[in-house]
Amino acid sequence: MRTFSPILASQALWQLRIKKRPFVLSHGINAKCNMHCDFCEYWKEEKDEMETGDILRLLDEAKRFGIKYYNAWTVEPLLRDDLPQIMAYARKLGMITSMITNGKLLSQRAHELDVVDYLSVSVDGTDSYKDIRGMDFDDLLAGIEAAKEGRRNPILMNCVISGQNLDDIEQLIHLAREMGVWISFEALHQSGDIGQDVWDRIGIQDTAKYERTVNSIIRLKKEGYPIINSLTYLKMVRDRNMDFKCHAADIILNITSDGWIEHCRVQKERLGHVSEGLENVWNASKEKRAMTARDCNGCLFFGYVEGSLLFDFKPEVMAHYEWI
Ligand SMILES: C[S@@+](CC[C@H](N)C(=O)[O-])C[C@H]1O[C@@H](n2cnc3c(N)ncnc32)[C@H](O)[C@@H]1O
């Protein structure tokens, strides 16, 4: 795919490196979910949601602040009726739009998603999918097929690797190629908000099998299968190596459904509230952001890792990371 645009790259460099401001707004666009996945903490939280008008005003302000990429990501964007209106507004402001969905409402709402440039769907397995997500795999695939119809922009299947789906991974990669979509992988993050009993049940127990599985992803990536992750990242996932300088909060402004600006999805340290103004919060939180990143034990969320490696101009990632 690789839609590399020199204009976008120079805008990103200007914003991130010269202005020292984030390029992406990652927004908890709603507060509820229609799936209750064991490994996810978001559906359990009770939060308010911003009104449509407040979100449009936030987008106006984000544009003035230099944000060029709007990502609707939690808790389940397709539960929000005004999603197309919000995405269209971001587009009108010149932003690239993206979202991630669990796909449960994809068949019903696929026709509304031409305002989404980058559409990601969580697909955490094939045979194991129903156990993990509680939905029939065929229904999910029907939703992805519906989303593909008449769509010029890419679709990405995102798979979180866990102890439950190791046997499905190769099959999933072949399926992505057959369906003409992209696929990404990321490591299961054992968040402290979820009980150890859950991690004992769904986490990686057989490490040799896990390493073999990630090695097969690396091999298929080298063979040209449509895997977006860089080899550097996949090797870090295999080795569970979190040794990278994190720039997540330099790149992504993380805003919750009730308007709090948080450091990132791992360090939910509040930096301020949108009502204080993005620029004010940003300028006042410089020290806090630096300290939070420095004291973090790390993660392997691919958006954070690949983004941070790109920020530091890591050549292999620049050459092989296949998403925007
Ligand atoms: C929080 S979900 C929100 C979007 C949507 N509801 C979905 O299921 O894709 C965003 C992404 O986070 C991933 N995720 C949730 N909990 C995770 C965890 N503990 N470790 C790794 N990824 C996780 C999901 O699989 C999904 O790809």
The ligand as an ORCA input file, in Angstrom:
! r2SCAN-3c Opt
* xyz 0 1
  C      -9.788     -0.838     23.163
  S     -10.178     -1.406     21.527
  C     -11.403     -0.255     21.021
  C     -11.920     -0.475     19.639
  C     -12.911     -1.591     19.414
  N     -13.906     -1.694     20.405
  C     -12.205     -2.909     19.188
  O     -12.496     -3.883     19.876
  O     -11.370     -2.957     18.289
  C      -8.792     -0.919     20.581
  C      -7.775     -1.990     20.396
  O      -7.202     -2.298     21.650
  C      -6.974     -3.677     21.692
  N      -6.808     -4.098     23.082
  C      -7.692     -4.029     24.080
  N      -7.172     -4.518     25.203
  C      -5.899     -4.913     24.918
  C      -4.840     -5.508     25.666
  N      -4.969     -5.805     26.965
  N      -3.693     -5.772     25.018
  C      -3.543     -5.474     23.701
  N      -4.502     -4.901     22.953
  C      -5.664     -4.624     23.556
  C      -8.171     -4.246     20.984
  O      -7.983     -5.570     20.565
  C      -8.305     -3.297     19.833
  O      -7.476     -3.715     18.765
*
